């Protein structure tokens, strides 16, 4: 008899909870429809306590908290929604994007990149404007993480269609001049410099070579001692004229001799031009100044290998790979150097890896 009574009591409690959940869910929907965000958030939160598997409730809760700039709470709610959602379209695609934006707004830039990229991919066909905005935030996150050249690559893709707004100009300038800041954090006295650099770079990225050259000439005249300005122009010149790109790197090193990025890039350009002996001392200086710089290790590894020190070259190429495992050029360089050292199995592995990475990169375009 006691067991039967206990079952009856439990059944009554479950029915009570179910009725209470339905009531709270309805009230939450009504509050949301009436634009009473705070009351809706409170009601959705109470309803989720009674039914944590209610995916729609987590979605609406995450959306409301994002709109209210409560980014940590929004991120948690969106994560719960995504855990419960098997689909990758509709609200789920938006939730991925919003979770990435939450992480960005919280300053959690590394985790934000995956969600921003995935959200962009999911929304590209249905919402081009939002996808472009997510791409822009990706570039800003990369800049904040010090991955400046990757950020410039994103801005190059965006430049074809994006309006050259003041925020975009300053953002591109920050990436180009290696300023790990957001536009709103730049002091007023430095904003014109970053905007000028960004404007010149954007003109070049859009295919306006004459306008880009004019913009950089004005930048150099107005801000002659600006660090990384000539290096930025050299990077942009790479596809057009390697000799001119190298000349810009040399100008950069005249202004800032300790600029390891410019030295590593110059060494790389010399290797591309077939001058490993000339590249070797430049690459050594780059590594001495910045041993954690992947391009410096890559350039030194190749320069050593191409001037006869294959073992030394392998050591630095393997260091470059540890620093940047996803760099296809490093895998390709290792494949060739392993082959020259008689390490056929290692060469085959690196060759296959570089080919697979190249195919994956083409598939994403």
N, C-alpha and C positions, 0 to 999 in steps of 0.2 A: 504493500500500500504506500509506504514512504517513497519507494522508487517511482511509482506512478505519479504521485504528487509532485515529485521533483521534476519529472518530465513535463508535466503540465505547467509548472511554474516557469521552466526554461522556455517552453514554447510561447508562453504569454510574454516573456521578456523580449524574445526575438521579434514577435509581432509588434510589440511596443516600439522597439528600436527601428524596425522597418517603417512603421507609420511616422515616427519622428523624423527619420531620414527623408522620406518623401515630402514631409512638410517643410523641412529646412531647404531641401533642393528647390522646391517651388518658390519659397520666399527669396532664395538667393537669385534665381532667375528673374524674379520680379524686380528685385533691387537693382540688378544689372541693367535690366531694360529701362529702369527709371533713372539710370546714370548715377545711382547712389553707390559709388565704388566702395567706400569704407564699410557700409553695411553689407554689401554683397560679399566682400572679402571675409568678413566675420562669419557670415552664414555659410559660405562655401567651406571655410575652415572647420566649422562645427559639423557640417554634413560629412566631410571627409573623415572625421574621427569615427563616425558611425559606419561608414562604408569606404575604406581606403582604396577599394578597387574601382571607384567611380572615375573613369578616365576623363569624361567630359568635365567633371568638376575640377580636376587638376588643371586641365587646359584653360578653363575660364579663370581660375585662380591665378595661374601663372601670367595670363594675359593682363589681368587687372593689376597685378603687382608690378609688372613691367611698365605699364602705362603710368603707374604711380611712382616710378623710379625706385622701387624697393627691390633692387636687383638681386641681392642674395636670396630673398624669399622667392622671387620669381624663378630664379635658376633652380631652386629645389623643387618647386611645383612643376616646372616644365620637365625636369628630369624624371619625376614620378610619372607624369603623363606619357613620356616617351618609353618608359619601362613597360607601361601597360598597353602601348599602341604597337600593333604589328605593321601597320601601313607606313609608307614612306611618301605619302602624298597628302594634299589638303592640310589640315591643321598640324599633322606630324611634321611636314616639311617646314611650315612656319615656326613650329616649336623648336626645331633644330636651329634655325636662323636666330630666333629670339634668345635661345640659350647662349649662343655664341656672342650675341650683342651684350647680354648680361655680364658674361665673363670679361668682355672688353671694357665695359663701363666700370667694372670692379678693379680694373688694372691687372687682371689675371690673363695676360696676353697669350702665353704659350697654349693653354687649353682652349682659348677662344678660337685659335686658327682652324682647328679641325672642324668645329661646328660652323664657322663662317664659310669655309670652303664647301662643306657638305650641303649646307643650306643654299648656297649659291647654285650648286649643281642641281639640286632638287627644284629650285624655283626659276631656273634660267629660261625654260620654255614658256612658263605661264606668267611670270612677273619679272620682266627684264629690268625694270627700274629698281626693284628691291634687290635683285641679283647684283646689279652694278654698285648699289650702295654697300652691300656686303663685301664686294671686292675691294672697294675703297677702304673699308674698315680693316680688311686683311692687310692691305699695304701699310696702314697706320700701325697695326699691331706688329708687323715685321720691323718697322722702323723703331718702335719702342724696344724691341728685342735686340737691336743692333744688327739686324739682317738687312742692311741697307740696299745691297745690290738686288736682292730678291724683291724688296719693296719697289725699286725702280722698274723691275720687270713687270710688276703688276700695274704700275702707273703707265707704262708704255702701252699695255693692252687697253687700259681705260682711256688713254688720251685720244684714241681714234674717234670716240663718240661723246666723251664727257665735255661739258662746258667748263672753260678755264675760270672757275670761281676763285675768289681770294683764298678760301680755305684750301682748295686743291693746289693752288700755286705754292702756298706756304708749306703744305704737306709734302709736295714733291721736292721743294727746296730743302726741307729737313732731311729727307732721305738722301738727297744728293750731297749735302754738306755734312752728313753724319751727325745730325742733331736728334738725339733720342728723346723727343718731346712731342706733345700734341700741339696743334696750332694755337689753341687757347692758352697754353702755358708759356708761349714765347713772349719775352719782354718786349714792350712797344718799340724800343730803340733798335731791336734786331729784326723786327718783322719785315721792313723793306728789303733787307739783304736776302732773307729766305724767299720772299716773294719774287725778287728779281731772278734768283737762281732757278726757282720753280718755273717762272714764266719762260725763261730761255730754254730750259729742258723740255717743257711741254711743247713749245714751238717745234723743236727738233723731233720730238716723239710723234707729232702730228704730221711730219713729213715736210715741214716748212724749213728747209735747210738754211735759206737766206735769212729768215727771221730768227732762227736759232743762233746762227753765227753773230748776227747783230746783237741779240740779247746777251750772249756770252761776252762779246766785246765790251758792251756797256757794263756788265757785271765786273769784269776785270778792271775796267777803268775806275769804276766807282768804289770798288772794294778790293784793291790790289793785294792785300795780305790775307784774304779770306782762305782759310784752310779747306782743302778738298774741292775748290772751285775748278781748278785746271784738271784735277783728277776726274771730276764729274764729266767734264767735256771730253776727256780722253775715253771714258767708258762709252759715251754715246757715239764717238767717232769709230769705235772698233769695227763695226760692220762696213763702214765706208772707206776708211783709210788707216791702216795699221801704223804706217809711218807717222802720220800726223797725230794719231793717238799716243804713240810713244813720245813725240815731241811735247805734248801736253803734260805727260807724266814727268818728263824731265823739268819742265817749268814748275810743276808742283813741288818737286824735290828741291829746286832752287829756293823756293819760298819756305818750305818746311822739310828740311833734310831728313827728319826723323819719321816722316810719314810712311809707315810700313805698308799700308794698302797700296799707295802709289808705287812703291819700290817693287812689291810683289807683282803688280800688274805690269810694270815695265819689264820685269824679268820674263814674265809670261809672253809678252809681245815679242821680245827678242828671241824667245824659243820658237814662236810661230814663224818668225822671219828666218829661222835657221842659223841663229848665232848663239849656241849654247855657251861658248867660252866667254862671250860678253855678258850673257845672262847670269853666269855663275856668281860673280862677286856681288851683283845686285841682289840676287836671291839670298845669298848668305847674310847680307845686311838686313833684309826683310825678316828673316827668321830670327836673327839676333835681337831685333827690336820687338817682334811679336811672334814668339814660338807657337802660340795657339791659333795663329791665322792659317786656315787651311790652304789658301792659295799660295802663301809663302812656302809652306812645306811642299806643296805640289811642284812649284817652280824649282825649288832647290833639288828635289828628288829627280826631276827630269834633267836639270842641268848637270847634276853629278853623273847620272847614268849616261847621258849623251857625250860626256867628256871622259868616259872610261871608268868611272868609279861606280860600277853597277851595284855592288853591295851597299855602298853609302846611299845610292839613289833609292834602293828598295827600302832602306830604313826610313827615309824621309817620306816616301810615298805611302808607306804603311801608317806613318804618323798622320799624314793628311787624311787617309781613309778613316782612321779612328776619330778624327775631328769632324769629318763630314762624310758619313757612310753613304749618303745618297747622291754623291757627286759622280756623274758618269765619266767625266774626264779623268778622274783619279783611277777609277776601275780600268779604263782603257790604257792609261799610262802604266799601271801595274801589270796588265796583261802583256804588254810589249816588253817591259823590263824583266819580268819573270821568264819570258821566252828567251831573252838574250842571256839569262843566267842559267838556262837549261832546266828550269823548273816548269816542265811542260804541263803537269796537272794543275798547278796553281795558275799558269797562264790561261789554260782552257777555262777554268772556273771564272776568272775575272773577265775573260772575253765574253762568255755566255751572260754574265751578270750585266755587263755594259750593253750588250745587244738587247736584253730584256728591258733594261731601263730606257733605252732609246725608243723601243717600240711603245712602251707605256706612255712616254712623253708625247709621242706622235698621236696616240689614241686620245689623249686629253685635249688636243688642240681643236 
